[in-house]
Amino acid sequence: MELRCYLCDEELGKDAKPFKVGMKEEMICGECYTKTVNRRKALDGSA
């Protein structure tokens, strides 16, 4: 069974990254990781 991205359900390759969800850590794809990091930076900059 292939690992799947927690956010977009795409198959994970070598670019899998850990993503903290509550107390657990889930694996996400590189594309979702980039989107999440950019979203966090935008939110931190606007406050």
PDB file with one MODEL, atoms N, CA, C and O in Angstrom:
MODEL        1
ATOM      1  N   MET A   1       0.846  -1.190   0.000  1.00  0.00           N
ATOM      2  CA  MET A   1       0.000   0.000   0.000  1.00  0.00           C
ATOM      3  C   MET A   1       0.886   1.247   0.000  1.00  0.00           C
ATOM      4  O   MET A   1       1.779   1.388   0.835  1.00  0.00           O
ATOM      5  N   GLU A   2       0.627   2.138  -0.940  1.00  0.00           N
ATOM      6  CA  GLU A   2       1.395   3.376  -1.051  1.00  0.00           C
ATOM      7  C   GLU A   2       0.922   4.388  -0.015  1.00  0.00           C
ATOM      8  O   GLU A   2      -0.263   4.462   0.312  1.00  0.00           O
ATOM      9  N   LEU A   3       1.872   5.161   0.492  1.00  0.00           N
ATOM     10  CA  LEU A   3       1.509   6.259   1.386  1.00  0.00           C
ATOM     11  C   LEU A   3       0.847   7.355   0.564  1.00  0.00           C
ATOM     12  O   LEU A   3       1.204   7.592  -0.590  1.00  0.00           O
ATOM     13  N   ARG A   4      -0.127   8.021   1.183  1.00  0.00           N
ATOM     14  CA  ARG A   4      -0.845   9.080   0.487  1.00  0.00           C
ATOM     15  C   ARG A   4      -0.751  10.371   1.290  1.00  0.00           C
ATOM     16  O   ARG A   4      -0.647  10.352   2.516  1.00  0.00           O
ATOM     17  N   CYS A   5      -0.788  11.488   0.575  1.00  0.00           N
ATOM     18  CA  CYS A   5      -0.740  12.812   1.189  1.00  0.00           C
ATOM     19  C   CYS A   5      -1.979  13.011   2.064  1.00  0.00           C
ATOM     20  O   CYS A   5      -3.095  12.695   1.651  1.00  0.00           O
ATOM     21  N   TYR A   6      -1.779  13.528   3.252  1.00  0.00           N
ATOM     22  CA  TYR A   6      -2.872  13.762   4.189  1.00  0.00           C
ATOM     23  C   TYR A   6      -3.842  14.827   3.674  1.00  0.00           C
ATOM     24  O   TYR A   6      -5.040  14.756   3.948  1.00  0.00           O
ATOM     25  N   LEU A   7      -3.334  15.807   2.933  1.00  0.00           N
ATOM     26  CA  LEU A   7      -4.167  16.925   2.487  1.00  0.00           C
ATOM     27  C   LEU A   7      -4.838  16.700   1.132  1.00  0.00           C
ATOM     28  O   LEU A   7      -6.019  17.005   0.971  1.00  0.00           O
ATOM     29  N   CYS A   8      -4.102  16.172   0.161  1.00  0.00           N
ATOM     30  CA  CYS A   8      -4.677  16.069  -1.187  1.00  0.00           C
ATOM     31  C   CYS A   8      -4.874  14.631  -1.665  1.00  0.00           C
ATOM     32  O   CYS A   8      -5.382  14.418  -2.766  1.00  0.00           O
ATOM     33  N   ASP A   9      -4.485  13.640  -0.861  1.00  0.00           N
ATOM     34  CA  ASP A   9      -4.660  12.217  -1.156  1.00  0.00           C
ATOM     35  C   ASP A   9      -3.867  11.737  -2.373  1.00  0.00           C
ATOM     36  O   ASP A   9      -4.210  10.717  -2.972  1.00  0.00           O
ATOM     37  N   GLU A  10      -2.821  12.456  -2.736  1.00  0.00           N
ATOM     38  CA  GLU A  10      -1.957  12.050  -3.839  1.00  0.00           C
ATOM     39  C   GLU A  10      -0.896  11.090  -3.291  1.00  0.00           C
ATOM     40  O   GLU A  10      -0.522  11.174  -2.122  1.00  0.00           O
ATOM     41  N   GLU A  11      -0.420  10.185  -4.135  1.00  0.00           N
ATOM     42  CA  GLU A  11       0.612   9.254  -3.701  1.00  0.00           C
ATOM     43  C   GLU A  11       1.883  10.016  -3.361  1.00  0.00           C
ATOM     44  O   GLU A  11       2.291  10.923  -4.086  1.00  0.00           O
ATOM     45  N   LEU A  12       2.506   9.633  -2.241  1.00  0.00           N
ATOM     46  CA  LEU A  12       3.731  10.295  -1.822  1.00  0.00           C
ATOM     47  C   LEU A  12       4.935   9.651  -2.494  1.00  0.00           C
ATOM     48  O   LEU A  12       5.028   8.428  -2.606  1.00  0.00           O
ATOM     49  N   GLY A  13       5.845  10.497  -2.932  1.00  0.00           N
ATOM     50  CA  GLY A  13       7.091  10.018  -3.506  1.00  0.00           C
ATOM     51  C   GLY A  13       8.224  10.309  -2.544  1.00  0.00           C
ATOM     52  O   GLY A  13       8.073  10.178  -1.330  1.00  0.00           O
ATOM     53  N   LYS A  14       9.349  10.701  -3.089  1.00  0.00           N
ATOM     54  CA  LYS A  14      10.518  11.017  -2.272  1.00  0.00           C
ATOM     55  C   LYS A  14      10.416  12.382  -1.623  1.00  0.00           C
ATOM     56  O   LYS A  14      11.191  12.690  -0.717  1.00  0.00           O
ATOM     57  N   ASP A  15       9.472  13.212  -2.068  1.00  0.00           N
ATOM     58  CA  ASP A  15       9.364  14.577  -1.544  1.00  0.00           C
ATOM     59  C   ASP A  15       8.397  14.693  -0.368  1.00  0.00           C
ATOM     60  O   ASP A  15       7.907  15.787  -0.086  1.00  0.00           O
ATOM     61  N   ALA A  16       8.112  13.585   0.325  1.00  0.00           N
ATOM     62  CA  ALA A  16       7.187  13.603   1.459  1.00  0.00           C
ATOM     63  C   ALA A  16       7.782  14.391   2.621  1.00  0.00           C
ATOM     64  O   ALA A  16       8.968  14.272   2.930  1.00  0.00           O
ATOM     65  N   LYS A  17       6.937  15.197   3.258  1.00  0.00           N
ATOM     66  CA  LYS A  17       7.353  16.041   4.380  1.00  0.00           C
ATOM     67  C   LYS A  17       6.416  15.782   5.558  1.00  0.00           C
ATOM     68  O   LYS A  17       5.238  15.491   5.354  1.00  0.00           O
ATOM     69  N   PRO A  18       6.925  15.882   6.788  1.00  0.00           N
ATOM     70  CA  PRO A  18       6.046  15.736   7.951  1.00  0.00           C
ATOM     71  C   PRO A  18       5.224  16.999   8.166  1.00  0.00           C
ATOM     72  O   PRO A  18       5.699  18.108   7.920  1.00  0.00           O
ATOM     73  N   PHE A  19       3.988  16.828   8.626  1.00  0.00           N
ATOM     74  CA  PHE A  19       3.068  17.938   8.863  1.00  0.00           C
ATOM     75  C   PHE A  19       2.334  17.650  10.160  1.00  0.00           C
ATOM     76  O   PHE A  19       1.678  16.617  10.291  1.00  0.00           O
ATOM     77  N   LYS A  20       2.443  18.559  11.121  1.00  0.00           N
ATOM     78  CA  LYS A  20       1.845  18.350  12.433  1.00  0.00           C
ATOM     79  C   LYS A  20       0.353  18.662  12.393  1.00  0.00           C
ATOM     80  O   LYS A  20      -0.049  19.763  12.017  1.00  0.00           O
ATOM     81  N   VAL A  21      -0.459  17.689  12.782  1.00  0.00           N
ATOM     82  CA  VAL A  21      -1.904  17.826  12.844  1.00  0.00           C
ATOM     83  C   VAL A  21      -2.310  17.496  14.276  1.00  0.00           C
ATOM     84  O   VAL A  21      -2.404  16.326  14.649  1.00  0.00           O
ATOM     85  N   GLY A  22      -2.548  18.525  15.068  1.00  0.00           N
ATOM     86  CA  GLY A  22      -2.859  18.298  16.474  1.00  0.00           C
ATOM     87  C   GLY A  22      -1.666  17.676  17.174  1.00  0.00           C
ATOM     88  O   GLY A  22      -0.579  18.253  17.176  1.00  0.00           O
ATOM     89  N   MET A  23      -1.853  16.525  17.757  1.00  0.00           N
ATOM     90  CA  MET A  23      -0.769  15.824  18.459  1.00  0.00           C
ATOM     91  C   MET A  23      -0.016  14.851  17.542  1.00  0.00           C
ATOM     92  O   MET A  23       1.047  14.352  17.910  1.00  0.00           O
ATOM     93  N   LYS A  24      -0.566  14.581  16.344  1.00  0.00           N
ATOM     94  CA  LYS A  24       0.025  13.616  15.424  1.00  0.00           C
ATOM     95  C   LYS A  24       0.844  14.315  14.352  1.00  0.00           C
ATOM     96  O   LYS A  24       0.709  15.518  14.128  1.00  0.00           O
ATOM     97  N   GLU A  25       1.689  13.546  13.698  1.00  0.00           N
ATOM     98  CA  GLU A  25       2.422  14.026  12.534  1.00  0.00           C
ATOM     99  C   GLU A  25       2.009  13.190  11.343  1.00  0.00           C
ATOM    100  O   GLU A  25       2.149  11.967  11.356  1.00  0.00           O
ATOM    101  N   GLU A  26       1.505  13.840  10.322  1.00  0.00           N
ATOM    102  CA  GLU A  26       1.098  13.165   9.089  1.00  0.00           C
ATOM    103  C   GLU A  26       2.077  13.544   7.989  1.00  0.00           C
ATOM    104  O   GLU A  26       2.762  14.563   8.079  1.00  0.00           O
ATOM    105  N   MET A  27       2.139  12.720   6.952  1.00  0.00           N
ATOM    106  CA  MET A  27       3.021  13.000   5.833  1.00  0.00           C
ATOM    107  C   MET A  27       2.213  13.674   4.720  1.00  0.00           C
ATOM    108  O   MET A  27       1.095  13.262   4.409  1.00  0.00           O
ATOM    109  N   ILE A  28       2.809  14.733   4.121  1.00  0.00           N
ATOM    110  CA  ILE A  28       2.177  15.438   3.013  1.00  0.00           C
ATOM    111  C   ILE A  28       3.160  15.536   1.852  1.00  0.00           C
ATOM    112  O   ILE A  28       4.364  15.361   2.037  1.00  0.00           O
ATOM    113  N   CYS A  29       2.652  15.811   0.668  1.00  0.00           N
ATOM    114  CA  CYS A  29       3.493  15.924  -0.525  1.00  0.00           C
ATOM    115  C   CYS A  29       4.210  17.274  -0.534  1.00  0.00           C
ATOM    116  O   CYS A  29       3.843  18.181   0.213  1.00  0.00           O
ATOM    117  N   GLY A  30       5.205  17.399  -1.358  1.00  0.00           N
ATOM    118  CA  GLY A  30       5.990  18.625  -1.448  1.00  0.00           C
ATOM    119  C   GLY A  30       5.166  19.818  -1.886  1.00  0.00           C
ATOM    120  O   GLY A  30       5.401  20.931  -1.413  1.00  0.00           O
ATOM    121  N   GLU A  31       4.209  19.618  -2.773  1.00  0.00           N
ATOM    122  CA  GLU A  31       3.369  20.716  -3.260  1.00  0.00           C
ATOM    123  C   GLU A  31       2.487  21.266  -2.138  1.00  0.00           C
ATOM    124  O   GLU A  31       2.377  22.482  -1.983  1.00  0.00           O
ATOM    125  N   CYS A  32       1.868  20.398  -1.366  1.00  0.00           N
ATOM    126  CA  CYS A  32       1.033  20.839  -0.246  1.00  0.00           C
ATOM    127  C   CYS A  32       1.894  21.486   0.837  1.00  0.00           C
ATOM    128  O   CYS A  32       1.461  22.432   1.494  1.00  0.00           O
ATOM    129  N   TYR A  33       3.110  20.978   1.021  1.00  0.00           N
ATOM    130  CA  TYR A  33       4.012  21.560   2.005  1.00  0.00           C
ATOM    131  C   TYR A  33       4.349  23.006   1.631  1.00  0.00           C
ATOM    132  O   TYR A  33       4.329  23.896   2.482  1.00  0.00           O
ATOM    133  N   THR A  34       4.656  23.231   0.359  1.00  0.00           N
ATOM    134  CA  THR A  34       4.969  24.579  -0.122  1.00  0.00           C
ATOM    135  C   THR A  34       3.777  25.508   0.071  1.00  0.00           C
ATOM    136  O   THR A  34       3.942  26.637   0.534  1.00  0.00           O
ATOM    137  N   LYS A  35       2.586  25.050  -0.278  1.00  0.00           N
ATOM    138  CA  LYS A  35       1.381  25.863  -0.094  1.00  0.00           C
ATOM    139  C   LYS A  35       1.169  26.210   1.374  1.00  0.00           C
ATOM    140  O   LYS A  35       0.825  27.346   1.701  1.00  0.00           O
ATOM    141  N   THR A  36       1.371  25.242   2.257  1.00  0.00           N
ATOM    142  CA  THR A  36       1.170  25.453   3.690  1.00  0.00           C
ATOM    143  C   THR A  36       2.174  26.449   4.242  1.00  0.00           C
ATOM    144  O   THR A  36       1.808  27.335   5.014  1.00  0.00           O
ATOM    145  N   VAL A  37       3.437  26.315   3.857  1.00  0.00           N
ATOM    146  CA  VAL A  37       4.483  27.226   4.324  1.00  0.00           C
ATOM    147  C   VAL A  37       4.200  28.642   3.840  1.00  0.00           C
ATOM    148  O   VAL A  37       4.322  29.594   4.611  1.00  0.00           O
ATOM    149  N   ASN A  38       3.819  28.795   2.563  1.00  0.00           N
ATOM    150  CA  ASN A  38       3.508  30.110   2.014  1.00  0.00           C
ATOM    151  C   ASN A  38       2.302  30.732   2.710  1.00  0.00           C
ATOM    152  O   ASN A  38       2.284  31.936   2.964  1.00  0.00           O
ATOM    153  N   ARG A  39       1.297  29.919   3.019  1.00  0.00           N
ATOM    154  CA  ARG A  39       0.102  30.413   3.698  1.00  0.00           C
ATOM    155  C   ARG A  39       0.452  30.900   5.108  1.00  0.00           C
ATOM    156  O   ARG A  39      -0.034  31.943   5.546  1.00  0.00           O
ATOM    157  N   ARG A  40       1.288  30.149   5.807  1.00  0.00           N
ATOM    158  CA  ARG A  40       1.706  30.549   7.160  1.00  0.00           C
ATOM    159  C   ARG A  40       2.513  31.843   7.131  1.00  0.00           C
ATOM    160  O   ARG A  40       2.334  32.705   7.991  1.00  0.00           O
ATOM    161  N   LYS A  41       3.400  31.983   6.149  1.00  0.00           N
ATOM    162  CA  LYS A  41       4.193  33.217   6.024  1.00  0.00           C
ATOM    163  C   LYS A  41       3.297  34.411   5.752  1.00  0.00           C
ATOM    164  O   LYS A  41       3.507  35.488   6.311  1.00  0.00           O
ATOM    165  N   ALA A  42       2.292  34.227   4.892  1.00  0.00           N
ATOM    166  CA  ALA A  42       1.370  35.310   4.563  1.00  0.00           C
ATOM    167  C   ALA A  42       0.553  35.723   5.793  1.00  0.00           C
ATOM    168  O   ALA A  42       0.333  36.912   6.019  1.00  0.00           O
ATOM    169  N   LEU A  43       0.112  34.762   6.572  1.00  0.00           N
ATOM    170  CA  LEU A  43      -0.655  35.071   7.770  1.00  0.00           C
ATOM    171  C   LEU A  43       0.197  35.764   8.823  1.00  0.00           C
ATOM    172  O   LEU A  43      -0.277  36.681   9.493  1.00  0.00           O
ATOM    173  N   ASP A  44       1.446  35.342   8.977  1.00  0.00           N
ATOM    174  CA  ASP A  44       2.341  35.970   9.950  1.00  0.00           C
ATOM    175  C   ASP A  44       2.698  37.400   9.535  1.00  0.00           C
ATOM    176  O   ASP A  44       2.855  38.269  10.393  1.00  0.00           O
ATOM    177  N   GLY A  45       2.825  37.648   8.250  1.00  0.00           N
ATOM    178  CA  GLY A  45       3.188  38.963   7.761  1.00  0.00           C
ATOM    179  C   GLY A  45       2.069  39.982   7.832  1.00  0.00           C
ATOM    180  O   GLY A  45       2.331  41.180   7.939  1.00  0.00           O
ATOM    181  N   SER A  46       0.832  39.531   7.775  1.00  0.00           N
ATOM    182  CA  SER A  46      -0.296  40.458   7.752  1.00  0.00           C
ATOM    183  C   SER A  46      -0.749  40.886   9.151  1.00  0.00           C
ATOM    184  O   SER A  46      -1.487  41.862   9.286  1.00  0.00           O
ATOM    185  N   ALA A  47      -0.325  40.183  10.170  1.00  0.00           N
ATOM    186  CA  ALA A  47      -0.782  40.481  11.535  1.00  0.00           C
ATOM    187  C   ALA A  47      -0.026  41.598  12.179  1.00  0.00           C
ATOM    188  O   ALA A  47      -0.306  41.953  13.324  1.00  0.00           O
TER     189      ALA A  47
ENDMDL
END
